[in-house]
Amino acid sequence: MKKTLSALFLGAAASLAANAAQAQDWPTRPITMVVPFPAGGPTDLVARVLSKQLSDQMGQPVIVENRGGANANIGMLHVAQAKPDGYTLLYNTSSIALNPNLYRSLAFDP
C-alpha cells in the first residue's frame, strides 16, 4: 500500500498545530531525521547542524539516520512507511521533486 509523504508531513503539521496542552506533550521521545544520502556528504552535514538546533530547541534528541541509495528513494520510502506520529522526519534535496520524473514507478507517492 502506498503512503504519501505529504500525508506524513500533514500529520506532523497537525500534531504541531494542536492546542497548547497537547503541544506541550510533544516531543516526549527522540525524533529520527532520515537523510536519504550517505553520511559525510553536504546534505548529511547540513542535517546534522539542523538536528543539533532542533534538539536544543525541543529538549529531545534528534537522531540523524542515513539511508542512502537509489537516488534517495530508499530513504524516502522508509519515511513514507513510518508511523505518521511526527517522530520520523525527512531531510531531503531536490530528489523528492525529480525522482517521479526519472523513475517509471515509485513505491510511494511523493
Contacts in CASP RR format, 6 or more apart in sequence:
PFRMAT RR
TARGET T0000
AUTHOR 0000-0000-0000
METHOD contacts of the structure
MODEL  1
MKKTLSALFLGAAASLAANAAQAQDWPTRPITMVVPFPAGGPTDLVARVL
SKQLSDQMGQPVIVENRGGANANIGMLHVAQAKPDGYTLLYNTSSIALNP
NLYRSLAFDP
2 80 0 8 1.000
2 107 0 8 1.000
2 108 0 8 1.000
2 109 0 8 1.000
3 80 0 8 1.000
3 81 0 8 1.000
3 84 0 8 1.000
3 108 0 8 1.000
3 109 0 8 1.000
4 80 0 8 1.000
4 108 0 8 1.000
4 109 0 8 1.000
4 110 0 8 1.000
5 76 0 8 1.000
5 79 0 8 1.000
5 80 0 8 1.000
5 90 0 8 1.000
5 96 0 8 1.000
5 108 0 8 1.000
5 109 0 8 1.000
5 110 0 8 1.000
6 109 0 8 1.000
6 110 0 8 1.000
7 84 0 8 1.000
8 79 0 8 1.000
8 80 0 8 1.000
8 82 0 8 1.000
8 84 0 8 1.000
8 86 0 8 1.000
8 88 0 8 1.000
8 90 0 8 1.000
11 84 0 8 1.000
11 86 0 8 1.000
12 84 0 8 1.000
12 86 0 8 1.000
12 89 0 8 1.000
15 22 0 8 1.000
15 26 0 8 1.000
15 85 0 8 1.000
15 86 0 8 1.000
16 23 0 8 1.000
16 26 0 8 1.000
18 26 0 8 1.000
26 86 0 8 1.000
27 58 0 8 1.000
27 59 0 8 1.000
27 60 0 8 1.000
27 87 0 8 1.000
28 60 0 8 1.000
29 60 0 8 1.000
29 87 0 8 1.000
30 60 0 8 1.000
30 61 0 8 1.000
30 62 0 8 1.000
30 63 0 8 1.000
30 87 0 8 1.000
31 54 0 8 1.000
31 58 0 8 1.000
31 60 0 8 1.000
31 61 0 8 1.000
31 62 0 8 1.000
31 63 0 8 1.000
31 86 0 8 1.000
31 87 0 8 1.000
31 88 0 8 1.000
31 89 0 8 1.000
32 62 0 8 1.000
32 63 0 8 1.000
32 65 0 8 1.000
32 87 0 8 1.000
32 88 0 8 1.000
32 89 0 8 1.000
33 47 0 8 1.000
33 50 0 8 1.000
33 51 0 8 1.000
33 54 0 8 1.000
33 62 0 8 1.000
33 63 0 8 1.000
33 64 0 8 1.000
33 65 0 8 1.000
33 89 0 8 1.000
33 90 0 8 1.000
33 91 0 8 1.000
34 65 0 8 1.000
34 66 0 8 1.000
34 67 0 8 1.000
34 75 0 8 1.000
34 78 0 8 1.000
34 79 0 8 1.000
34 88 0 8 1.000
34 89 0 8 1.000
34 90 0 8 1.000
34 91 0 8 1.000
35 43 0 8 1.000
35 44 0 8 1.000
35 47 0 8 1.000
35 64 0 8 1.000
35 65 0 8 1.000
35 66 0 8 1.000
35 67 0 8 1.000
35 68 0 8 1.000
35 91 0 8 1.000
35 92 0 8 1.000
36 66 0 8 1.000
36 67 0 8 1.000
36 68 0 8 1.000
36 69 0 8 1.000
36 72 0 8 1.000
36 73 0 8 1.000
36 74 0 8 1.000
36 75 0 8 1.000
36 76 0 8 1.000
36 78 0 8 1.000
36 90 0 8 1.000
36 92 0 8 1.000
36 95 0 8 1.000
37 43 0 8 1.000
37 44 0 8 1.000
37 66 0 8 1.000
37 68 0 8 1.000
37 69 0 8 1.000
37 72 0 8 1.000
37 93 0 8 1.000
38 44 0 8 1.000
38 66 0 8 1.000
38 68 0 8 1.000
38 69 0 8 1.000
39 66 0 8 1.000
43 91 0 8 1.000
43 92 0 8 1.000
43 93 0 8 1.000
44 64 0 8 1.000
44 66 0 8 1.000
46 91 0 8 1.000
47 64 0 8 1.000
47 91 0 8 1.000
48 64 0 8 1.000
50 91 0 8 1.000
51 62 0 8 1.000
51 63 0 8 1.000
51 64 0 8 1.000
52 62 0 8 1.000
54 62 0 8 1.000
55 61 0 8 1.000
55 62 0 8 1.000
62 89 0 8 1.000
64 91 0 8 1.000
67 74 0 8 1.000
67 75 0 8 1.000
67 78 0 8 1.000
68 74 0 8 1.000
68 75 0 8 1.000
69 75 0 8 1.000
71 95 0 8 1.000
71 98 0 8 1.000
71 99 0 8 1.000
71 102 0 8 1.000
72 92 0 8 1.000
72 93 0 8 1.000
72 95 0 8 1.000
72 96 0 8 1.000
72 99 0 8 1.000
73 95 0 8 1.000
73 99 0 8 1.000
73 103 0 8 1.000
73 106 0 8 1.000
73 107 0 8 1.000
75 90 0 8 1.000
76 90 0 8 1.000
76 92 0 8 1.000
76 95 0 8 1.000
76 96 0 8 1.000
76 99 0 8 1.000
76 108 0 8 1.000
76 110 0 8 1.000
77 106 0 8 1.000
77 107 0 8 1.000
77 108 0 8 1.000
79 88 0 8 1.000
79 89 0 8 1.000
79 90 0 8 1.000
80 107 0 8 1.000
80 108 0 8 1.000
80 109 0 8 1.000
81 108 0 8 1.000
82 88 0 8 1.000
90 96 0 8 1.000
96 110 0 8 1.000
97 110 0 8 1.000
99 106 0 8 1.000
99 110 0 8 1.000
100 106 0 8 1.000
100 110 0 8 1.000
END
